[in-house]
Amino acid sequence: MSRASERAYAAIRAHVLSGSVAVGEQLTEDQLAQITGVSRTPVREAVRRLEDELLLVRSDTKRLFVADWSRDDIEEMFVLRQMLECHAAERAAKRLTREQIAALEALNRELTAAVEQSPPDVARFLEANRAFHEAIIDAAHSPRLGQLLARLVEAPVVLRTARTYSQDDLRQSARDHDELVAAFAARDGDWARAVMGSHLRRAFHTFARAVGPANDRDTTA
């Protein structure tokens, strides 16, 4: 991608993930060109990339919309993420240095501080949570794993889930992270895998409670 396309991609992606536009909302190339400050050609290239990432979708009439994932879409996303991120946690347990473990502890203190605000600072929570999980993925030392997870650990899932959390749910997330750090300090890959698995399943069920049961459209092949 050209530099202008990269700039457009970053700006549009941030715009979509910020919650400034609602899921299912229509976007136009002219609107996106104004937001990004570049011409329509790099905007088109950026949009194609965001369509590949499933953040934007086209209708049958070629109109562009912010993706609105079904409950079934989200459940599959969590299942795939669990498979990969549990593997990352197991690998990281054997590779994290003491300094990296200390950095994870610091990130979780930041996350906990965000949770204990009244009301909780969800944006601060999300940033610390993202950095915590990225540090684990980096420590797994698997570029292929990192590339795959980059497509799955996306803010539409994390943001939607975090916004449905109660303060008790957010505190539980911080406790899960504490246990992950303990597993890493013990160099216990099995423990780290198990904790990551329960952590992600709990996140999914929190989301599922908010969106309700799958409807007929979600369950048809």
N, C-alpha and C positions, 0 to 999 in steps of 0.2 A: 504494500500500500504506500501511496505517496505521503509526504509529511502532512499535507492538507487533509488527506483522508484519515490519517491517524488522529489528527486533531479533531476532526469531525466525529470519528468513532468514539473517542474519549468523552467529548462533550455530550453527544446524544446518549451514550450509555449512562453517564452520570445523571442526565436529565430524567431518564426513565427510572433509574434505580432510586432517585431521591424521593420519589412519590409525588413529584410535581404534576405528573399526568396519571390519570386513573387507568387501571387495567381495562382493556376493551376500548380505550379512547382512540379515535382516529388521529393520525399524524399526516402531514403533507410535506413534500420535499421543500416547498417554499418556507414553511414554518421552521423546518429543521435547518435550512440554510440561514435563516435569521438568527436562530439560537446559536449556531456554531460560528457564524461569521465567515463562512466559506461558500464557494459556488455550489451549484447543484450536482456537478459531476463528482467531486469528492464525497458529497453527501450520499449519492447513490452507492458508491463503493462501501461507505461506512454502513449503510442500511443493509446491504447484502451480508456483511459480516455479522451484524446483529440479528438478521434473520437466521443465519446459520446457528447462532447461539440460542435461538428460540426466544429471544427477548422481544422481537417484533415479528408480526405475522402478516401475510397478505390474504385478503378475501378473494373469492372467486372473481370479483370484478377488479382485482389488482389494487384495491385500496389498502393502505397501511395502517395497522393497529398495534397498540401495546398488547403483548400476549397476555391472555387470561387463562392460566393453566387450570385444568380440571383437578378435582381431588385425586383422580386416578393418576394423572400426570405427576402430581406432587408425590404421591406414594411411591411411584416408580423411581422418581428422582431420589427420594430418601433411601430406598432399597439399594440402588446403585452406589449412592454415596457411602452407605454403611459398608458395603462390600469392600470398597476401595480404601476408605479412611480407617477402617479397622486394620487393614493390612499395613497402612502407613504407620499407625500407632505401634503395631507389633515391631516393625522394622526400626522405628525411631527409638524404641526402648533399648535397643542394643547399640545405638549410635550417638545418642544425645550426650554432650559433654556436661560437666557440672555447671559451666557458665551458661549453657543453653537451658538447662533445667532451672537455674536461678532466674533467667529471663522469662521463662514461662510463669514462674511464681510471681514475678513483678507484674506481668500482664494480667494475671488473675486477680491480683490486688486492685489493679485499675478497674477491672470488670466489676469486682465486688463493690468498689466505691461508687460506681455508676448505679448499681442496683440499689444501694442504700440511700440514694437521694430520694427526696419526696417532692414530686413523683420520680420514679426511676428515670435516669437519663438514657433512653433507648439508643440514641445515636452513639453515645459514648460506649455503651454496652456492646453494640454491634462492631464498633471499630476494634475494641479490645478482643472481642470474640474472634473476629476475622484474623487478627494478628496471631492469636494463640493457636488457632487451627493451622494457619499457614506455617508457623514455626515448626509444628509437628511434621507437616508434609515436607518441608525443606530438610528436616533432620532425617527423613526416611532415605534420602539420597537416591531417589528414583525419578529421573526426569520424565519418564513415560507416565508414571503415576501422577506426578504433578500436573502434567498437561491434561490428563483425563479428568482429574478432580477440579481443575480450573473451570471446566465446562459444567460441573455439577454443583460445586459449592458456590452458588450464585445468590446474590442478595435478594432476588425476588422470593426465594424460598426462606432464606434466613430472616429477611425483613418482615415478611408476612408472619412468620412464626413468632418472632420477637414481639411484634405489636400485639399478639394475642396472649402473651404471657402475663400472668399475675406477678406481683412482686415475689411471692413464694416460689413460683416457677423459675423466675430469674435467679433466685437464691440457690435453687436446686442445681441449676446449670453451673453456677460457681462451685458448688460442692463436688459436682462431677469432675470439674477441672482439677480441683484439689486432689481427688483420688487418682486422676490420670498422672499428675505430677508425682504422687507417691509411687505409682507403678513404675514410672520412668526412673525414679531414684533407686528403686529396687532392681532395675534392669530386668523386669518381668514382662516379657512380651505377651504372654497369655493373659495376664491381668490387664494390661493396657488395651488389648483387643476387646476383652469383655466389657471394660468400662466404656470404651468408645461406642461399642455396640448399643449398650443400654442408654447411653447419653443421646444418641441419634434417634433411637426408637422413641424415647420419651419426647423428644422434640417433635417427631412426627405426630404422635398422639395428641400433643397439645394443639398442634395445627388442626388435626382432624376434628377435635371437639369444637373448634371455632367454626369450621366450614360445614360441619354436619356430615351425614352419611352420603356415600356415593349415590348419584342419581342414575336413572336409566341410561343417560348418554354416557356416563362414566364407565358403565359396566358392559357396554356392548363392544364387540370386537371390531 
